[in-house]
């Protein structure tokens, strides 16, 4: 897929290393790994904050409920209500954890697919320019992909 760059503003700055500001492709494996460590972190990495907040909230609430249930779990003495709460909350935590990994990978893939689609995208990025033999830096605001 060819990419044409539209440079709208040119800065007369000579720099050897310029940080890239544009949206980059996201690694789905890294997104899955991040969500394995912290549920929802892979979605945050892939740019989907809504999914990240959802999975992080579910993980936090289910962990708190499981901890509370374990405190009140007294199997030998007949009080099993706390044990049931702990068991259900633990299952919810594990299900959400697996779901967060899957969604994080999917969010990274959807992000990459969006970047690869044809069209005009807002993609601010510093790009290297050659202006009359002197190296310079330009600010690209739009990216047209075809």
C-alpha positions as CSV (number, residue, x, y, z in Angstrom):
1,X,0.0,0.0,0.0
2,X,1.5,3.4,-1.0
3,X,1.5,6.3,1.3
4,X,1.6,10.0,0.2
5,X,2.6,12.5,2.8
6,X,1.2,16.0,2.9
7,X,3.6,18.4,4.6
8,X,1.7,21.5,5.6
9,X,4.1,23.2,8.0
10,X,7.9,23.1,7.6
11,X,10.1,23.8,10.6
12,X,13.6,24.9,10.0
13,X,15.0,22.7,12.7
14,X,18.0,20.5,12.1
15,X,17.8,17.5,14.4
16,X,19.4,14.1,14.1
17,X,16.8,12.2,16.1
18,X,13.2,13.4,16.0
19,X,10.5,11.6,18.1
20,X,7.6,10.4,16.0
21,X,4.2,11.9,17.1
22,X,1.9,10.0,14.7
23,X,-0.2,7.0,15.6
24,X,2.0,3.9,15.1
25,X,1.0,0.3,14.5
26,X,0.3,-1.6,17.7
27,X,1.7,-5.0,18.4
28,X,-1.1,-7.4,19.2
29,X,1.2,-9.7,21.1
30,X,2.3,-6.9,23.3
31,X,-1.3,-5.9,23.9
32,X,-2.1,-9.4,25.0
33,X,0.9,-9.5,27.3
34,X,-0.1,-6.2,28.8
35,X,-3.6,-7.4,29.5
36,X,-2.2,-10.6,31.0
37,X,-0.3,-8.4,33.6
38,X,-3.1,-5.9,34.2
39,X,-6.6,-6.6,32.7
40,X,-7.4,-3.8,30.3
41,X,-3.8,-2.5,29.9
42,X,-3.7,-3.9,26.3
43,X,-6.8,-2.0,25.3
44,X,-5.3,1.2,26.7
45,X,-2.1,0.5,24.7
46,X,-4.1,0.0,21.6
47,X,-6.0,3.2,22.1
48,X,-9.3,1.9,23.3
49,X,-9.7,3.5,26.7
50,X,-13.4,2.4,27.0
51,X,-12.5,-1.2,26.9
52,X,-9.5,-0.6,29.2
53,X,-11.6,1.1,31.8
54,X,-14.3,-1.6,31.6
55,X,-11.9,-4.5,32.1
56,X,-9.9,-2.8,34.8
57,X,-13.1,-1.9,36.7
58,X,-14.5,-5.4,36.5
59,X,-11.2,-6.9,37.6
60,X,-10.9,-4.5,40.6
61,X,-14.5,-5.1,41.7
62,X,-14.4,-8.8,41.4
63,X,-11.1,-9.0,43.2
64,X,-12.5,-6.9,46.1
65,X,-15.6,-9.1,46.2
66,X,-13.6,-12.3,46.3
67,X,-11.4,-10.9,49.1
68,X,-14.4,-9.9,51.1
69,X,-16.0,-13.3,50.5
70,X,-12.9,-15.1,51.7
71,X,-12.9,-13.2,54.9
72,X,-16.4,-14.4,55.7
73,X,-15.9,-17.9,54.5
74,X,-16.1,-20.4,57.4
75,X,-16.7,-23.9,55.9
76,X,-16.2,-25.9,59.1
77,X,-18.7,-23.8,61.0
78,X,-21.5,-23.9,58.4
79,X,-21.3,-20.3,57.1
80,X,-20.8,-20.8,53.4
81,X,-22.3,-17.6,52.0
82,X,-18.9,-15.9,52.0
83,X,-17.4,-18.9,50.2
84,X,-20.1,-18.7,47.5
85,X,-19.4,-15.0,47.0
86,X,-15.6,-15.7,46.8
87,X,-16.1,-18.5,44.3
88,X,-18.4,-16.5,42.0
89,X,-16.2,-13.4,42.2
90,X,-13.1,-15.5,41.4
91,X,-14.8,-17.0,38.3
92,X,-15.8,-13.5,37.2
93,X,-12.2,-12.3,37.7
94,X,-10.8,-15.1,35.6
95,X,-13.4,-14.8,32.9
96,X,-12.8,-11.0,32.7
97,X,-9.0,-11.6,32.6
98,X,-9.3,-13.9,29.6
99,X,-11.8,-11.6,28.0
100,X,-9.4,-8.6,28.5
101,X,-6.5,-10.4,26.8
102,X,-8.7,-11.3,23.8
103,X,-10.1,-7.8,23.5
104,X,-6.7,-6.2,23.9
105,X,-5.3,-8.2,21.0
106,X,-8.5,-7.4,18.9
107,X,-8.2,-3.7,19.7
108,X,-4.6,-3.7,18.5
109,X,-5.6,-5.5,15.3
110,X,-8.5,-3.1,14.7
111,X,-6.2,-0.1,15.3
112,X,-3.7,-1.5,12.7
113,X,-6.5,-2.2,10.2
114,X,-7.7,1.4,10.6
115,X,-4.2,2.7,9.9
116,X,-4.1,0.6,6.7
117,X,-7.4,1.7,5.2
118,X,-7.4,4.0,2.3
119,X,-8.2,7.6,2.9
120,X,-7.1,10.8,4.5
121,X,-6.2,10.4,8.2
122,X,-5.2,13.0,10.8
123,X,-1.7,11.9,11.6
124,X,0.5,14.6,13.1
125,X,4.1,13.5,12.6
126,X,7.5,15.1,12.4
127,X,9.2,14.1,9.1
128,X,12.8,14.6,7.8
129,X,13.1,17.0,4.9
130,X,15.9,17.9,2.5
131,X,15.6,21.6,1.9
132,X,18.3,22.8,-0.5
133,X,20.9,20.3,0.8
134,X,20.4,21.1,4.5
135,X,18.5,18.6,6.6
136,X,15.4,19.9,8.2
137,X,12.2,18.8,9.9
138,X,8.6,19.2,8.7
139,X,5.4,18.8,10.5
140,X,3.0,16.5,8.6
141,X,-0.6,16.9,9.7
142,X,-2.5,14.7,7.2
143,X,-1.7,11.4,5.7
144,X,-3.3,10.2,2.5
145,X,-3.2,6.4,2.0
146,X,-4.1,4.7,-1.2
